[in-house]
Amino acid sequence: MSKNAPVVPLAAPFDSDQRDIGDLSDLLSELRILLPGAQMLTAFLIILPFNAGARQIIQNGRIAFLATFFCALSSLVLLSAPAIQHRLMRPLCNRARFKRLATRQIVAGSLALGCAFVLGANLVISEVFGHGAGMLAGSATAVLIAAVWWVLPLYLKHKHDF
């Protein structure tokens, strides 16, 4: 085989429509993974103020609760938006544009969910072990989320092995 011979794929590549349908299906499946975490955290935060011990939380804890609740609720709205929009906009006229919008909403929702996890870790650990331990737990959670959710995928993408 010569150096200039064209490389022939083993199987015919998907056409653009098939790839778009697969990508959209993958995107909606990814939401099925993210949504339960956002739902559980939001549900926990909704019932927290109605527990007897919630009144004993100091002002800083209440501010942390409010920020955590806002982030969890925002993540729930952003992560559920693509599925709802997809249903309302059927049939999709421009799949590529919808995927770009949905991807942005998922990334923003994941960012809000990550913030809610960090703030939630801080809130819980601060109540149990004190403010310093809460800050440490929140920081450790932030580093873990940043490393696994953001840095690792970008690293692997740029390595071209995936």
Secondary structure, 3 states (H helix, E strand, C coil): CCCCCCCCCCCCCCCHHHHHHHHHHHHHHHHHHHHHHHHHHHHHHHHHHHCHHHHHCCHHHHHHHHHHHHHHHHHHHHHHHHHHHHHHCCCCCCHHHHHHHHHHHHHHHHHHHHHHHHHHHHHHHHHHHCHHHHHHHHHHHHHHHHHHHHHHHHHHHHHCCC
